[in-house]
């Protein structure tokens, strides 16, 4: 992991931007059920079509903004993973260039080519998934708990 950190360091700004926009997306995603409950509790219960349409517009805007945040996160994750992959491949190629003939024979050309392609692709995939999916789960879990807490609190106050 320590060796991977040195390849991630040049992408610190993007590593902050990606999760930040993933957090914003998760927050907006957590507000959609809240808005839907308002549509049912207020709009449908009172038969107020204007309120239902207005809340539908708010929900649509929330979803569109959430998609934009998700796209920014995806773009950031793609730039980081492709950059890290390129940097690792360049470092491996540079290192292979300084190996002696005996070392090259020991490792084998096929093995070295395989490592440069497959192993680096796996690292790229892991970096992209870390930014896109692994970070999203805690945000949704914690946000869901907070929303549930506020819902319980609002039910007790009513």
DRENDREN-70679 format. One record per residue: x, y, z of N, C-alpha, C in turn. Coordinates in Angstrom, 2 decimals, decimal comma, padded with zeros to 5 digits. Example, Ala and Ser with C-alpha at 12.3 -4.5 7.8 and 13.67 -1.06 7.14 Angstrom:
# DRENDREN-70679
    n_c1    n_c2    n_c3   ca_c1   ca_c2   ca_c3    c_c1    c_c2    c_c3
  013,19 -005,69  007,80  012,30 -004,50  007,80  013,20 -003,30  007,80
  012,85 -002,25  007,08  013,67 -001,06  007,14  012,90  000,03  007,87
END
This chain:
# DRENDREN-70679
    n_c1    n_c2    n_c3   ca_c1   ca_c2   ca_c3    c_c1    c_c2    c_c3
  000,82 -001,20  000,00  000,00  000,00  000,00  000,86  001,25  000,00
  001,99  001,17  000,71  002,88  002,32  000,78  003,42  002,67 -000,60
  003,71  001,65 -001,42  004,21  001,89 -002,76  003,13  002,50 -003,65
  001,88  002,11 -003,44  000,78  002,67 -004,22  000,55  004,13 -003,86
  000,80  004,49 -002,61  000,59  005,86 -002,15  001,45  006,85 -002,93
  002,66  006,46 -003,27  003,53  007,39 -004,00  003,00  007,63 -005,42
  002,26  006,66 -005,98  001,67  006,86 -007,29  000,37  007,66 -007,21
 -000,29  007,63 -006,06 -001,53  008,38 -005,87 -001,28  009,85 -005,51
 -000,11  010,14 -004,96  000,19  011,48 -004,46 -000,01  012,59 -005,50
  000,40  012,42 -006,77  000,19  013,50 -007,74 -001,29  013,79 -008,02
 -002,16  012,91 -007,60 -003,59  013,05 -007,90 -004,39  013,39 -006,64
 -003,75  014,03 -005,67 -004,39  014,34 -004,40 -005,64  015,19 -004,59
 -005,56  016,19 -005,45 -006,71  017,08 -005,68 -007,90  016,28 -006,20
 -007,66  015,41 -007,17 -008,75  014,59 -007,72 -009,23  013,56 -006,72
 -008,34  013,09 -005,84 -008,74  012,14 -004,81 -009,60  012,80 -003,73
 -009,57  014,11 -003,64 -010,45  014,84 -002,74 -011,76  015,18 -003,44
 -011,66  015,61 -004,69 -012,84  016,01 -005,46 -013,80  014,83 -005,66
 -013,28  013,67 -006,02 -014,13  012,52 -006,30 -015,00  012,12 -005,11
 -014,42  011,82 -003,95 -015,25  011,48 -002,80 -016,16  012,61 -002,32
 -015,70  013,86 -002,48 -016,53  014,98 -002,08 -017,83  015,02 -002,90
 -017,71  014,84 -004,21 -018,91  014,83 -005,05 -019,72  013,55 -004,84
 -019,07  012,46 -004,46 -019,81  011,24 -004,13 -020,62  011,46 -002,85
 -020,07  012,22 -001,90 -020,81  012,56 -000,69 -022,03  013,41 -001,04
 -021,84  014,42 -001,90 -022,97  015,26 -002,30 -024,05  014,43 -003,00
 -023,62  013,51 -003,85 -024,58  012,64 -004,53 -025,35  011,80 -003,53
 -024,67  011,25 -002,54 -025,32  010,41 -001,53 -026,32  011,22 -000,71
 -025,96  012,44 -000,37 -026,88  013,30  000,38 -028,14  013,56 -000,42
 -027,98  013,90 -001,69 -029,15  014,16 -002,53 -029,98  012,90 -002,70
 -029,32  011,77 -002,82 -030,03  010,50 -002,98 -030,84  010,17 -001,72
 -030,32  010,55 -000,57 -031,03  010,29  000,69 -032,22  011,23  000,89
 -032,21  012,38  000,22 -033,34  013,31  000,35 -034,54  012,90 -000,49
 -034,35  012,09 -001,52 -035,47  011,70 -002,39 -036,59  010,99 -001,63
 -036,31  010,00 -000,77 -037,41  009,40 -000,01 -038,11  010,40  000,92
 -037,35  011,35  001,46 -037,94  012,39  002,31 -038,94  013,22  001,50
 -038,53  013,62  000,30 -039,43  014,39 -000,55 -040,67  013,57 -000,93
 -040,47  012,29 -001,19 -041,61  011,44 -001,54 -042,58  011,31 -000,38
 -042,04  011,22  000,84 -042,93  011,14  002,00 -043,76  012,42  002,15
 -043,15  013,57  001,82 -043,89  014,83  001,86 -044,98  014,86  000,80
 -044,68  014,32 -000,37 -045,69  014,25 -001,43 -046,89  013,45 -000,95
 -046,63  012,32 -000,31 -047,73  011,46  000,14 -048,44  012,06  001,35
 -047,66  012,51  002,34 -048,26  013,02  003,58 -049,02  014,33  003,39
 -048,51  015,20  002,53 -049,13  016,52  002,36 -049,95  016,58  001,07
 -049,31  016,28 -000,05 -049,97  016,45 -001,34 -051,11  015,48 -001,57
 -050,85  014,19 -001,41 -051,87  013,17 -001,67 -052,94  013,22 -000,58
 -052,53  013,38  000,68 -053,49  013,40  001,79 -054,49  014,54  001,66
 -054,02  015,70  001,18 -054,89  016,87  001,04 -055,44  017,02 -000,38
 -054,97  016,19 -001,29 -055,42  016,28 -002,68 -054,90  017,53 -003,38
 -053,76  018,02 -002,97 -053,17  019,25 -003,52 -052,26  018,90 -004,70
 -052,82  019,02 -005,91 -052,04  018,67 -007,12 -050,88  019,63 -007,34
 -051,06  020,88 -007,00 -049,98  021,86 -007,15 -048,77  021,50 -006,31
 -049,02  021,07 -005,09 -047,94  020,67 -004,20 -047,24  019,43 -004,74
 -048,02  018,49 -005,24 -047,45  017,25 -005,79 -046,55  017,58 -006,98
 -047,01  018,46 -007,86 -046,22  018,84 -009,04 -044,96  019,60 -008,62
 -045,11  020,50 -007,64 -043,95  021,26 -007,18 -042,90  020,34 -006,56
 -043,35  019,42 -005,73 -042,41  018,48 -005,10 -041,81  017,53 -006,14
 -042,61  017,17 -007,14 -042,07  016,36 -008,24 -040,97  017,09 -008,97
 -041,14  018,40 -009,16 -040,09  019,21 -009,79 -038,83  019,27 -008,94
 -039,04  019,41 -007,63 -037,89  019,43 -006,72 -037,17  018,09 -006,75
 -037,93  017,00 -006,79 -037,33  015,67 -006,85 -036,57  015,47 -008,15
 -037,14  015,95 -009,25 -036,47  015,84 -010,54 -035,17  016,64 -010,55
 -035,22  017,87 -010,02 -034,01  018,69 -009,94 -032,95  018,03 -009,06
 -033,39  017,46 -007,95 -032,47  016,76 -007,05 -031,80  015,59 -007,76
 -032,59  014,83 -008,51 -032,04  013,68 -009,24 -031,06  014,13 -010,32
 -031,38  015,19 -011,03 -030,49  015,68 -012,10 -029,18  016,20 -011,51
 -029,27  016,95 -010,42 -028,05  017,45 -009,78 -027,23  016,27 -009,24
 -027,90  015,27 -008,69 -027,20  014,08 -008,19 -026,47  013,35 -009,29
 -027,09  013,26 -010,47 -026,43  012,62 -011,62 -025,19  013,43 -012,03
 -025,32  014,74 -012,01 -024,16  015,59 -012,35 -023,01  015,37 -011,36
 -023,36  015,29 -010,07 -022,33  015,02 -009,06 -021,69  013,65 -009,28
 -022,51  012,66 -009,63 -021,99  011,32 -009,88 -021,05  011,31 -011,08
 -021,41  012,05 -012,12 -020,55  012,12 -013,31 -019,21  012,78 -013,00
 -019,24  013,81 -012,17 -017,98  014,45 -011,77 -017,11  013,47 -011,00
 -017,73  012,72 -010,09 -016,98  011,71 -009,33 -016,42  010,64 -010,26
 -017,23  010,17 -011,20 -016,78  009,13 -012,14 -015,61  009,64 -012,98
 -015,72  010,88 -013,43 -014,66  011,47 -014,25 -013,37  011,59 -013,44
 -013,51  012,04 -012,19 -012,35  012,16 -011,32 -011,70  010,79 -011,07
 -012,53  009,79 -010,80 -012,01  008,44 -010,56 -011,32  007,89 -011,80
 -011,86  008,18 -012,97 -011,24  007,71 -014,21 -009,88  008,36 -014,43
 -009,81  009,66 -014,19 -008,53  010,34 -014,36 -007,48  009,79 -013,40
 -007,87  009,59 -012,16 -006,92  009,07 -011,17 -006,48  007,66 -011,53
 -007,44  006,78 -011,83 -007,06  005,39 -012,10 -006,22  005,27 -013,37
 -006,56  006,01 -014,41 -005,76  005,95 -015,64 -004,37  006,55 -015,42
 -004,31  007,64 -014,67 -003,01  008,26 -014,39 -002,12  007,36 -013,55
 -002,70  006,75 -012,53 -001,92  005,84 -011,68 -001,44  004,65 -012,50
 -002,32  004,10 -013,33 -001,93  002,98 -014,18 -000,79  003,34 -015,12
 -000,90  004,50 -015,72  000,16  004,96 -016,63  001,47  005,14 -015,89
  001,40  005,76 -014,71  002,62  005,99 -013,93  003,26  004,67 -013,48
  002,44  003,70 -013,08  002,98  002,40 -012,66  003,62  001,69 -013,86
  002,94  001,71 -015,00  003,51  001,07 -016,20  004,84  001,71 -016,58
  004,90  003,03 -016,54  006,16  003,71 -016,87  007,26  003,35 -015,88
  006,92  003,28 -014,60  007,93  002,92 -013,60  008,39  001,47 -013,80
  007,45  000,58 -014,11  007,83 -000,82 -014,35  008,70 -000,93 -015,60
  008,34 -000,23 -016,65  009,13 -000,27 -017,88  010,53  000,26 -017,63
  010,62  001,33 -016,87  011,92  001,90 -016,54  012,75  000,92 -015,72
  012,11  000,24 -014,77  012,81 -000,73 -013,94  013,26 -001,95 -014,76
  012,43 -002,40 -015,67  012,80 -003,54 -016,51  014,01 -003,20 -017,37
  014,11 -001,93 -017,74  015,25 -001,50 -018,56  016,58 -001,61 -017,85
  016,57 -001,60 -016,53  017,85 -001,69 -015,79  018,15 -003,11 -015,30
  017,26 -004,06 -015,60  017,52 -005,44 -015,20  018,63 -006,03 -016,07
  019,41 -006,91 -015,46  020,47 -007,59 -016,22  019,84 -008,68 -017,08
  020,63 -009,20 -018,01  020,14 -010,28 -018,87  019,79 -011,52 -018,06
  020,56 -011,81 -017,02  020,27 -012,97 -016,18  018,92 -012,80 -015,47
  018,66 -011,59 -015,00  017,37 -011,33 -014,33  016,21 -011,41 -015,32
  016,42 -010,90 -016,51  015,38 -010,98 -017,54  015,07 -012,44 -017,89
  016,13 -013,26 -017,97  015,92 -014,68 -018,25  015,22 -015,37 -017,08
  015,55 -014,95 -015,87  014,93 -015,55 -014,68  013,42 -015,27 -014,63
  013,03 -014,02 -014,87  011,61 -013,65 -014,81  010,86 -014,08 -016,06
  011,48 -013,98 -017,19  010,84 -014,33 -018,45  010,09 -013,15 -019,04
  010,22 -013,01 -020,34  009,59 -011,89 -021,04  008,07 -011,96 -020,94
  007,51 -013,15 -021,10  006,05 -013,30 -021,04  005,51 -012,89 -019,67
  006,22 -013,28 -018,62  005,79 -012,93 -017,27  005,83 -011,42 -017,04
  006,88 -010,79 -017,53  007,00 -009,34 -017,36  005,91 -008,59 -018,13
  005,65 -009,03 -019,35  004,58 -008,40 -020,14  003,24 -008,60 -019,47
  003,02 -009,79 -018,95  001,77 -010,10 -018,25  001,60 -009,20 -017,02
  002,66 -008,98 -016,28  002,58 -008,13 -015,10  002,31 -006,68 -015,48
  002,96 -006,24 -016,53  002,75 -004,84 -016,94  001,31 -004,61 -017,37
  000,70 -005,58 -018,01 -000,66 -005,37 -018,48 -001,70 -005,76 -017,42
 -001,75 -007,02 -017,06 -002,83 -007,51 -016,19 -002,76 -006,96 -014,77
 -001,61 -007,01 -014,16 -001,51 -006,57 -012,77 -001,79 -005,08 -012,64
 -001,28 -004,31 -013,57 -001,53 -002,87 -013,52 -003,01 -002,57 -013,80
 -003,62 -003,32 -014,69 -005,06 -003,14 -014,92 -005,87 -003,43 -013,67
 -005,45 -004,43 -012,90 -006,14 -004,74 -011,64 -005,98 -003,60 -010,63
 -004,81 -003,01 -010,59 -004,59 -001,87 -009,69 -005,47 -000,70 -010,13
 -005,53 -000,45 -011,43 -006,38  000,62 -011,96 -007,83  000,39 -011,56
 -008,30 -000,82 -011,74 -009,68 -001,16 -011,40 -009,93 -000,97 -009,91
 -008,98 -001,38 -009,09 -009,13 -001,23 -007,64 -009,20  000,24 -007,23
 -008,37  001,07 -007,82 -008,38  002,50 -007,50 -009,72  003,12 -007,92
 -010,18  002,80 -009,11 -011,45  003,34 -009,59 -012,62  002,89 -008,71
 -012,65  001,61 -008,36 -013,73  001,09 -007,52 -013,68  001,68 -006,11
 -012,48  001,92 -005,61 -012,34  002,53 -004,29 -012,99  003,91 -004,28
 -012,71  004,70 -005,30 -013,26  006,06 -005,36 -014,76  006,03 -005,63
 -015,20  005,14 -006,49 -016,60  005,14 -006,93 -017,53  004,44 -005,96
 -017,19  003,25 -005,52 -018,13  002,42 -004,79 -017,83  002,28 -003,31
 -016,60  002,05 -002,96 -016,25  001,78 -001,57 -016,53  003,01 -000,71
 -016,29  004,18 -001,24 -016,53  005,41 -000,49 -018,02  005,70 -000,37
 -018,81  005,27 -001,33 -020,25  005,56 -001,36 -020,99  004,83 -000,22
 -020,63  003,60  000,04 -021,35  002,79  001,03 -021,37  003,42  002,42
 -020,24  003,86  002,97 -020,31  004,49  004,30 -021,13  005,78  004,30
 -021,04  006,55  003,22 -021,83  007,78  003,15 -023,32  007,46  003,21
 -023,75  006,46  002,44 -025,17  006,08  002,45 -025,58  005,48  003,79
 -024,73  004,68  004,38 -025,05  004,05  005,66 -025,19  005,10  006,77
 -024,23  005,96  006,89 -024,27  006,99  007,92 -025,41  007,97  007,64
 -025,56  008,37  006,39 -026,64  009,28  006,03 -028,01  008,67  006,28
 -028,16  007,39  005,98 -029,42  006,69  006,24 -029,74  006,65  007,73
 -028,72  006,42  008,54 -028,93  006,42  009,99 -029,34  007,81  010,49
 -028,71  008,83  009,96 -029,06  010,21  010,35 -030,50  010,54  009,93
 -030,87  010,16  008,70 -032,23  010,42  008,22 -033,24  009,65  009,06
 -032,95  008,41  009,43 -033,85  007,62  010,27 -033,99  008,24  011,65
 -032,89  008,74  012,19 -032,93  009,40  013,49 -033,84  010,62  013,44
 -033,68  011,44  012,42 -034,52  012,63  012,30 -035,99  012,26  012,05
 -036,23  011,18  011,33 -037,61  010,75  011,10 -038,25  010,30  012,42
 -037,51  009,54  013,22 -038,02  009,10  014,52 -038,27  010,30  015,42
 -037,34  011,24  015,39 -037,47  012,44  016,20 -038,70  013,25  015,78
 -038,91  013,37  014,48 -040,07  014,14  014,00 -041,38  013,43  014,34
 -041,40  012,10  014,34 -042,61  011,36  014,70 -042,95  011,54  016,18
 -041,95  011,62  017,03 -042,20  011,79  018,46 -042,67  013,20  018,78
 -042,21  014,18  017,98 -042,61  015,54  018,22 -044,01  015,83  017,69
 -044,48  015,01  016,76 -045,80  015,23  016,17 -046,93  014,76  017,03
END
